[in-house]
Amino acid sequence: MQAEKRLGLESKAPFDKILVSASIEQLPEEIIIQLAVGGILVIPIREAIWQVHKTSATQHSIHKYPGFVFVPLQR
């Protein structure tokens, strides 16, 4: 699913997997909301890839993998 100029596609949520391919400065809550419980988000934040696992409606765990460079997200 591709969405231009916005973060995600709320009308089709929740998603089991979300992959963002451009870097952003901080973890956007509007994408976390669209992730299903048990779902995984992979997103470049600054110079790291973050893997976010949504463990409940209000909690998630994060694993960070540093050392990557992506083009910035244009909003």
VOKETOR-177678 format. One record per residue (C-alpha): residue in three letters; z, y, x. Coordinates in steps of 0.1 Angstrom, whole numbers, plus 5000, padded with zeros to 4 digits. Layout:
BEGIN
AlaZYX...
***
This chain:
BEGIN
Met500050005000Gln499150345014Ala500550675002Glu499351005016Lys501451325021Arg504551165006Leu507050895016Gly506450574998Leu505250504963Glu508250504939Ser506250394909Lys505550054926Ala509050004941Pro511049804950Phe509249664980Asp510349355001Lys508749495032Ile507849855043Leu505949945075Val505650305086Ser503150365113Ala503850725123Ser507050865139Ile509651065120Glu512751245131Gln515351075110Leu515650785086Pro514450905052Glu516650815023Glu513650824999Ile512150515017Ile515550325018Ile515750374980Gln512350204975Leu513349894996Ala514549594977Val517849434985Gly517149185012Gly514049385022Ile513049505057Leu511749845068Val510149895102Ile509750255111Pro509350455143Ile512050725146Arg511750955175Glu510950725205Ala512250395191Ile511250145165Trp513950085139Gln514249765119Val516249835087His517549545066Lys518849645032Thr521949425026Ser523049574992Ala522149854968Thr524250094990Gln524249935025His521849855052Ser521949735089Ile519849895116His518449745149Lys516849995173Tyr514249915199Pro513750205223Gly510750295245Phe507950355221Val505750655213Phe503950705180Val501950995165Pro504251215143Leu504151185106Gln502251475090Arg503851585057
***
